[in-house]
Amino acid sequence: MSNKVNNFLRDDIDSLKEYKIVDSKGMIKLDAMENPFDLDLNFEITGLSSGSSNLNRYPDANCESLRKKLRAKYKIGKDHNIIFGNGSDELIQLICLAFLKSKNTVLAPSPSFSMYEKISRVLGLKFKNVSLKNDFSLDLSLMLKKIAEFNPAIIFLAYPNNPTGNLWSKKDILEIINKSNGVVVIDEAYGAFSGQSFVTEINKYENLVIMKTLSKIGFAGIRLGYLFGENSLINNINKLRLPFNINSVSQKISDLSFENNEYIDEQIKDLIKLKDKLTNQMKDISKVKVYESKTNFVLFKILDKSANDVFNYLISCNILIKNISSSPGLENCLRVTVGSEQENNLFIQSLKKSLI
Ligand code: PMP
């Protein structure tokens, strides 16, 4: 029986789909770009029942302690500000909310991170994809053509890109920023692995914002993303933020992650080495085409077998990777997150078996 409230639901509700997360219980989890290593938090949870992070109080609405640490770490001056999100997903949503006007278009290269399109469309913004070249590099002339045609309010550029793993030309991106009237969001979710960043460029371009997250470097569970940009732009986006969106536990743990970060830097270095090793092992498999990655994941194409069959075989071996083989431009492609050495070896063994 249909619920009487259904008549009030938005008209497009039947066409919307929830973001499905596969149940990964008991599996080797190589699907979501998490850090496979243990954290060295070195703090007591009881520290959360007293002082500024007392759990019976609302959290610090402005995340002042974190803000101070990030200002120092990234040398953010007084003309620029920071906004925090419950993961960078929430920041993407806040940016879209701030530029929510019926005429406005959001633009992003394709393939790229699916949430740019999903969030834009759910909010009713127009969305345009601009295809990458066959090698997944940016098609600069096509991008500039579409920018001139649609005058996008927002352009999302993942640097490095997910799910392709590559880093686009900095020169091309600067040209895009120069030619855009709207805001250009450089999403550096994987910046720790590429070692490249646009953060210092915010001093030169008032329409540039930089988004980062703790999710890929070991803290996916606390959901913390942050966005840097020019004061008035960040302050306007901040008007759309719900109060207290970053809870006390997340603030406390992210605070500590910036104090005690040597081991995180070591883990990142190890993950880069493991990614290089995994890439080389995969390149030795003849039925697989491997794409170079500047991230903690590797995109690969299955050459003469169905990627769905390979994915399902891996599931039968208790290994969960990401099946993106039905996404436009990624036909028969799969994406594996870099795990521990042992997890990667098990993945390689099973991948080889799946291709026999
Ligand atoms: N940007 C990119 C490019 C991503 O791949 C992801 C996560 N897959 C996100 C943003 C969102 O990250 P989070 O919400 O965990 O900060």
Residues whose N, C-alpha, C, O or C-beta is under 5 A from the ligand:
A	BS01	PMP	G87 S88 D89 F113 A158 N162 D187 A189 T213 S215 L224 G225
